[in-house]
Amino acid sequence: MTPIISVPQAHMDVAVLLRKNVYRPLEEVAVHKQTQTHKLNGYRDQLEETMDKVEHDLQVAEENYQRSVKASPTGSNFVARQQFHTAHNEYLCHLCASNRTIEEFHYLVPQVLEELEEIYIDTSNTVNIAMESHALMLLTKADEQHHRYKEMLKVCRQVTPQLDITYFLSAIEMEPTKIELSTHTFRPSDVSIYNAETLTVNQLIVNQHTEPIILERRQKLQKEAAVLTSYIKHNQDSIHTLMMICQRVDNYKLEPSADIGEISESGVLSLL
């Protein structure tokens, strides 16, 4: 009876170690990576919303510009002339902002994709390391299963993260993801038929009427830039603090005699 009872007990011990050494670490990593992925997806959605807003503002400015061109004969009506100059400046500012937004969009989207790829590779490497350590533990614990777990160890060490993700996705049943892609097209009207001397001027028109509007826009943009700069600095300080905390934790792992409570509390308080 003793050998028969020891076999279930050995399997129970293996299950406990599997949960402790593999399941729990992978669960923590999965929650963290899922949060990162949600943030990146939200960032991508914000970029898409920004593109839609810029495209809409540019379209509205272009329509206002066309109406002002039609309503402004060359030199007769002073009020219509001022409205035309204002519309010209608005259209030119929105056009420059749209071009800049498109450049930033094409620059940031590849970085978001690279960040997602790093998350997938990092998660796969974590799975690989956890399974490798578990296989080593089983290899030393059960001599009768030596050959089986040795082959498992070889497989874990030969895992390629990209292929591992591909095999994992092909093994599970998932509903096809429906991605709605929107096409951003801006087609300005042909204004060559209108006889206006400033239609082809690729610069702002500054006069007594347009100068206050331009200065007001500049002050508004400067305030927004200051808020964004403060936000970026705050995030950089937070990242630096977290890096210092992680470094303290790594130093603790290298010093077994240290007191974990003392390091965690004093380290966090001194950094924060």
Secondary structure, 3 states (H helix, E strand, C coil): CHHHHHHHHHHHHHHHHHHHHHHHHHHHHHHHHHHHHHHHHHHHHHHHHHHHHHHHHHHHHHHHHHHHHHHCCCCCCHHHHHHHHHHHHHHHHHHHHHHHHHHHHHHHHHHHHHHHHHHHHHHHHHHHHHHHHHHHHHHHHCHHHHHHHHHHHHHHHCCCHHHHHHHHHHHCCCCCCCCCCCCCCCCCCCCCCCCCCCCCCCCCCCCCCCHHHHHHHHHHHHHHHHHHHHHHHHHHHHHHHHHHHHHHHHHHHHCCCCCHHHHHHHHHHHHC
